[in-house]
């Protein structure tokens, strides 16, 4: 069995705990992204439908006026402003950023010297990069959002129900199938990111690998170890659970079960 990441290696290489400040929550029966900022409070970004297409609903402050909402889809940007004259609906207008959190949208029809619609995002730095991603790579933002949403208990339980029969069928195979080309590609990228100590990227690629091939035990094991070293114990326990479902009699299964119990307990505190 091929495991490229050991606990000892991670202890040596990881220099900081993972703290994205983002988590999935349920809002009005749908998954949403909550960005936590001490003192100020929470800021929620939702994935909704606008004109039949997915769009991110982003609360903003427009020129110091509250209750404005920005909708970003794959091909359009909509602003529903507190004052109707500030609202707009544009087919992917030009956008620029200043001071990280000030978004300027250049709306068609304005004179060239006009600076454009200046949108002040609320002060939630945990989600600035995510908001920027919705403009630069909408598909990537959707993928990141979906991954976070998968950690919601209701979605995680549904995914587990789908995974179990796949794992059971895989265990009965006398000869296990090789990794798919996409899983191999993601594994290579994950290992390279690990060598470069880019652990967010390691997680991204390993998650893509097990998404491409859910019956890859080593991928689940490596994810469990990384999440644990980043003190993300709930995800660590979940990934180890997948590993053990695939190889319940692995040589390290007893140690893995012990570690999973410890992580589950830590996740409660």
N, C-alpha and C positions, 0 to 999 in steps of 0.2 A: 504494500500500500504506500502511495507516495504522498508524504506530507512535507511541505517545504518550510513550514513555520513551526518552531518549537517554542515552548513557554520561555526557555532560557534566552533564546534569540530575541524575543519580544522585550523581555525585561531589559536587555542591554540596549536595544535599538530605539525603543519608544521613549521619547523625551518629554512628552506632554500628554495629558489626558484629553480625550475628545470632548469638545464642548461646543456644539454647533448652535445651541440656543433655539433650535427648531424642534417641534414635535407635532405629531398628528393629533387632531382632536375631532370630535363630531360636532357639527353645527347644523341645526335644522335638518337633522337626518342625513347629512352628507359629510364626507371627510373634509377637513380644512387644515391649513398649516398655521400653527400658533407660534409666534416669535416672542420669546420671553425677554424682557428687559427690566432689571431691578429698578424699583422706585417708580418708573413710568407706568409699568403694567404690561399687559399683553396686547399683541397686535395680530389680527387673524386675516390670513389670505385664503380665499376659497376658490375652488375650481367649479365654475358654473357653466351654463349654456347661454350663449348670446346668438340669436338668429340661427339656432340649430347647431352651433359650433362651440367646442370647448373654449373657455376663456378664463383667465385668472382675474378675480375680483379683488382689487387692491385698495384699501382705504388710504386716503391721502389728505394733505392739507394744501389747498390751492390759495396762494397769496394770503395765508393766515386765516382762511375761512374753512371751517370744519364741514363735515358731512358731505364731502366730495368723494367720488369713487372712480377709480380708473379700471377699465376692463381691457385686458390685453389678450388677443387671440393670435393665431398663427399668421393672419394676414391683415388684421385691423387693430386699431387702438381707439377705444371709446372713452370719453370723459363725461361723466354725469356729475356736473358741478352744482354747488349750492346755488349759484346764480346762473340762470339758463344761458346768458350770453357768453359764459366761459366754457360751456359744453362744446364738444366737437366729436366727430366721427370720421376718422381718416383711415385710408388704406396705407398702413405702415408708414407714418410720417417719419421724418428724420428726428432722431433723438440724440441728445448729448447729456453728459453728466458733469456736474461741478461739485466740488467738496463732497464727493462720494454719494451724498443723499439727496441732491437737488437735481431733478430730472427736467430737462428742457425739451419740449416737443414742438418742433417747427411745423406749424399748421399751414396747409396750402391756402393760398389766397391772401395771406398777409404780406405786407411790403417787406422787401429783403432786410431793411434796417430794423424791423421789428424783431425783438429778441425771441418771441414765441410764447407759448404757454409754459410758465415756470411752475413746476409742481414740487412742492416741498414734501418729501416723504417723512412720515413720522419717525422719531428717533429710535428705531429698532435696528441696530447694526447687525443683529443676527440674520436678518433677512434682506439686507441690501443686495448681497450677491445674488440671492435668488430672484429678486425683482429684476436685476440687470439681466439675468439669464432668460427671463421671459421675453425680453426684447431681442437678445442676440441669438438664442437657441430655444425656441418655444418647445420643440420636441424634447429637448434635453430637460427643460423645466418640468414638463409633464412626467417624464420618466423619474426624475428626482422626487416629485410630489407623490407619484404612485408608490415609490419605495417607502417613503415615510408613512403613507396611509396604510401600507400593508402591516405596520406594527400596531395598528388599532386592534384591540382584543377581538372585536366582532369579525374583522377581516382576516386576522391571523387564524382564528378558529376555522373559518371557512376554507382558507388555504391549506390548513393542516388536514382537513377532511379530504381534500383533493390529493394531497401528497401521499397519504398513507397507502391507498391501494396501488399507487405507482411504485412505492417502495416495496410493498409485498410482492408485486409481480417481478420486480428486479431481483429480489432475493432468491427467487426460484430458478433464475437463469443459471445453467451450469457454466456457461461462458459469458462473462459480462461484456457488453459492447464497449468499444473504445470511446473516448471523448469525441464529441462532434467538433468539426473545424472551428465553429464559433466559440465553443467552450475552451478549446486549446488556445485560441487567440486571446481570449480574456484571461486565461491562466498565465500566459506569457507576459501580458501587460501588467497583471497583478504582481508577479514576481519581480518584474523590472521596477515597478513603483515601490515595492518593498525595499529593494536594494538602494533606491534613491530616497528612502525614508519619507515618502509621500503617502501617509497612511490613509488619508481620505480617498486617494486614488486606488489604493490597495483594496479597500472595502468596495468601492464602486465596481472594480473589475471582477472581484470574486463574486459579488452579488449578480453581476451580469452572467458570469460563468454558470452558477447554479440555476439561474433563470433559464439559460439555454439548455442545461442538462441537470435537472433536479436530482438525478440519481448518481451524483458524483460525491461520494463520502468525504474525500479529502478537502473538497471545496467548502463543505459545511464545517468541517473541523477547523480549517484555517480561519474562517470567519468567526467561529466561536472564540478562538484564542485572541484574535485581534480585538474584538468587541470587549472581551474581558479585561485586557490590558488597558483599554481606554475607559474602563469602569462603566461600560454600558452592559450591565449584568443581565438585564432582561433579554436583550438581543443575543448575548453570549449563550445563555441557557437555551434559548429557542433554537439557535443554530446547532448546538450540541445535541439537542433533542432530535433534530433531523439526521445528524450523523449516526446516532445510536439506532434510529429506526431502520437505517440502511444496513448497518453492520453491528447488530446487537451482540455478537460473539467475538468482536475484534479483540486482539490481545490487550488493548488499553481500555476496553469497555468499562471495566470496574472503576478505574480511575476517572474516566469520563463521566460516569454516573455520579460519583462522589463530588466531582467538581461542579456538575450541573446543580446538585442540591445546594451547594454553597452559594452559587450564583443566584439561584432562585430566591434564597433567603436574603442575600444582599440587595436584590432588586426591590424588596419590600421596604427597605429602610432608606 
